[in-house]
Amino acid sequence: MLGQGTRSDGGAAFAPAINRLVVLLAEGQGLGKVRDDLDPHLAAAQALILMVGYLSMEAVVAASARPLGADEPSLRERWRDAAVDLVVAGVSAS
């Protein structure tokens, strides 16, 4: 897994971010806000991979997105908000 630094390709560089997400998810489980059946380590790595994947493929995302209207938020902002909604909905206990 990325946070465990088992690969020699720099995955350990993500360990602090993953560890922080693990703590947040575990605390959320303790408060009843995050699903108990969720593995905080796996969910944290998946959330980070989602964002890193987007950043590395932003041009592909832009090419496949619907056109922006003049008063709409930027594609990056729209995608960030949608990604956060996806992760939060996936981990929420309610």
C-alpha positions in Angstrom: 0.0 0.0 0.0 1.2 3.5 -0.6 1.4 4.6 3.0 3.5 1.6 4.0 6.3 2.6 1.6 6.8 -1.0 0.4 7.6 0.2 -3.1 10.8 1.9 -4.2 9.1 4.4 -6.5 8.5 7.1 -4.0 5.2 5.8 -2.5 6.6 6.6 1.0 6.4 10.3 0.1 2.6 9.9 0.5 2.8 8.3 3.9 2.2 11.5 5.9 -0.9 12.4 3.9 -2.3 8.9 4.1 -1.5 8.6 7.8 -3.4 11.9 8.5 -6.4 10.6 6.5 -6.2 7.3 8.4 -6.4 9.2 11.7 -9.3 11.3 10.6 -11.2 8.3 9.3 -10.6 6.3 12.5 -11.6 9.3 14.7 -14.8 9.6 12.6 -15.5 5.9 13.2 -15.1 6.5 16.9 -17.7 9.3 16.7 -20.1 7.3 14.6 -19.7 9.5 11.6 -17.7 7.0 9.5 -18.8 3.5 8.6 -17.5 0.9 11.0 -17.0 -1.6 8.2 -14.5 0.7 6.5 -10.8 0.0 6.5 -9.3 3.5 7.3 -6.0 2.5 5.7 -7.5 1.4 2.4 -10.0 4.3 2.2 -7.2 6.8 2.9 -5.0 5.4 0.1 -7.9 5.3 -2.3 -8.8 8.9 -1.6 -5.3 10.0 -2.1 -4.9 8.0 -5.3 -8.2 9.6 -6.6 -6.6 13.0 -6.2 -3.2 12.1 -7.5 -4.8 10.4 -10.5 -6.8 13.4 -11.3 -3.7 15.7 -11.1 -1.7 13.5 -13.4 -4.6 13.1 -15.9 -6.2 16.6 -15.7 -5.9 17.1 -19.5 -7.9 13.9 -20.1 -10.5 14.9 -17.5 -10.7 18.4 -19.2 -11.2 16.8 -22.6 -14.1 14.7 -21.4 -15.9 17.3 -19.3 -18.9 19.3 -20.4 -18.1 22.9 -21.4 -18.0 25.5 -18.6 -20.5 28.3 -18.5 -19.3 31.8 -17.8 -20.6 31.8 -14.3 -19.5 28.2 -13.4 -16.6 27.3 -11.2 -13.4 26.1 -12.8 -13.1 22.5 -13.9 -10.6 21.9 -11.2 -12.9 23.3 -8.5 -15.9 21.3 -9.9 -13.9 18.1 -10.0 -12.4 18.7 -6.5 -15.9 19.2 -5.0 -17.3 16.2 -6.8 -14.3 14.0 -5.6 -14.8 15.2 -2.0 -18.5 14.4 -2.2 -17.8 11.0 -3.6 -15.3 10.1 -0.8 -17.5 11.6 2.0 -20.6 9.8 0.8 -18.7 6.6 0.5 -17.4 6.7 4.1 -20.4 8.3 5.9 -22.2 6.2 8.5 -25.5 7.9 7.7 
